[in-house]
Amino acid sequence: MQKGSFQWMKSLNKSIVLNKIRTDGPISRALIAKETNLTPPTVSTIVKELLDAELIAESEQGESQGGRKPTMLVINSSRFYVIGLDTGPKTLRAVLVNLTGELAGKRSCDIPVNATSDELISFLIDTIHSLVEDHRDKEVIGIGVGMHGVVDVKEGVGLFAPILGLKNIPIKAKLEKEFGVQVQADNDVRVMAFGEYWFEGHRGDHNMVTVNIGHGVGAGIVLNGKLFHGEHHLAGEIGHMTIDLSGKPCSCGNNGCWQTLIAGPAIGEAAQEELSLGRASSLRELSGGNIESIDGQMVFEAANQGDSLAVEVLNKTGVFIGIGLTNLIHMLNPSKIIIGGGVSGASEFILPRIKETIGMRALTERAKNTEILTSSHGMYGTAMGAAALVLAEIFDEAAEV
């Protein structure tokens, strides 16, 4: 075996042991060897290296199996930290987490309007410095960035952020130069999807999709346990999947995109159209008589108050979401689909219709019963996912994220 192959195998074994401790700790050396099929001497050597690197720690002693009580191993959660950023299009959210994903600090601030690429980078740098300054006792070993728009993952460059109106943002190069730590950058929706996979107990689901429905619509796709980017970093732009050839114009230049039927602005527009036909609704009062100001959030608020028109609009949105997700199921056949973003907050109105529509349209019984969930991460989900990009490099160093 060549030296390079040996080093790769050693790295892979270290990753296996480290992940076993992360997911099953506290755990003994003997049980690690038994459940990973690694030899006890190999496990002992790797554990010593991980202890020396302070990535793991010895904790309490476990139950005796007839001899001495074994010393248990856990992740050294208080030693190292990573930062995750959710960048745009309007708000920057930052989190500081330890190696087990526990939140140590967070902050949220508005991104300056009409910021240039340099100004955006400076804003990111200032925010990171501010977060680090608040936690000077914690050693940061990596930064993850979820970026609005199209991202070159290898180079860490924001190729195109349409709502910010920016191109070729050198995220990775600038942040690594400033902070001297590893930086990972990816599209914000893919990052959110990876956070769901990494933190929320979905690691057994190696094929899953997270769909973000907010101002726009996008998806993060995990295939065989890894983020799928596509040939030119466009994988997951499902909001621009054509649903209605004669439908409304979309910001992308096409007509009838899925986004024009299910995104937050589309929900508001659907309610406006019904009101223009003379339909009765409390939305008139909520909007102060200016029905053109009605947005998705207002429709949700009215639905919560029992407004029948608002409930009808959200139910219909659920049907449209279900149609698109059925197409997604037929294309990728994931084990589960997680819905995030602002629209997911209306789950009590949309989720039953989504499942009903999939049940009517999917081809097989198992496809009809594809698990559909809403995200539990809330507004910091993408920032947590960005932190997970760095954690994955630490825990899965032999694999590409």
Phi, psi and omega in degrees: 000136181288155181303319180298321179294320178298315181297322179295317180295320179298317179295319179297315179298321179296319177297319179298314181294314182298317179292326178296319178292321180297315186274331187241359181293154001292137183214148182272161176299318182298318181290325175301313181299317182296317187272349178251353183064022172270153180287149177306317177299321178297314179299316180298318179296315181294318179300319178299317179297319181290325176293317179298325180279355179064024176278334177231169179216157175273137181243218183290168177273145181271185179289139179288139176255027180119345179235217177293149176292131181285149174277130184270152182244141178221163172292137178280080190290343183264001187269310185237156182222157175229157179249138175239135180240136171250108190254101169086180008280343183243335187231143172255123175242136183230142176228151172242121182229156176273186187290347175260005177086009178285135184284126178252338180190157179204161173201157181220135179208153181286136175285134181305136180293137177059031179293142173281173178300315180296320180293323178295315178299316178299323179294318177298314182299314181297320180294318179296315178302318181296318179293318179295320181298326179287345183224057187293343180277358185249131182271117180270127183245003178185158180227131175246144183229124169262120188244131174302134175100202183268129185235132170278105188293319183298315182271346181068040183244131172282100186292321182202117175248092192299317183287327175281343180070033184239152177226153173051058180270115186279068187299304186299310184299315184290317182289322178295322178295321183286318190250346176067026176232166180294138178235132175244136179226144179203170175301143187298322181287321175297321178297316178300319179297318181292326176298319177299316182295318187281316189263332194261025175074021180258013186297341176280348179263093187282349177230102182212159182229136171249126181250121179262120181240106180220238175294327173233191181223130177209171181223148170249128187245124174253116178241129181052037176080008181230150176295135178259123184256336185084174185292324184234034174067021183255357182302133178102358178280056186281348176298340181256023171282126183287125179251326184224108183300330180256023184279189184290153176295145178249159179299340181280350180105348177267176178243147172072026177294152179307322181302326182287355182248336189234346182290165181309310178300324180294324178295316177299317180295323179297319177293320178300318181297319179294320179294326179293342178271002177095010180295142178280139180191148176290350179298333178298316180289318180300328181269002182065025180087353179262085187294339178291347179271355183292129178236181183299322180297319179294323177296318179297317179297318179293321178297321178296335178270005176090012180292122187293323179294316180298317178299319180298317180297316181291322176301316180294323176299319177301323177295314179297321177297317180300323178296313179295321180291329175297317176301319180295318178298317181292333181276315188247339180050055179287160177286330177204158176234129179250131181256125178234187181090172185303321183294333180296342177295341179265031188302326182295337179264327186262328188296317178300322180289325177299308183295321179297318181293316177298319179298330180276330192251335183293153190284321185240166182297319180292323177295321179300330184258020174306132183291126179241121182234161169254148184292144177256004186281335181072202189290343180262014182299318181290320178297319177295321177296323177296320176296324180297330177302318180287317179300323179296324177294326180286313187273335180238053189294344179270356183240150175274134178281000000 
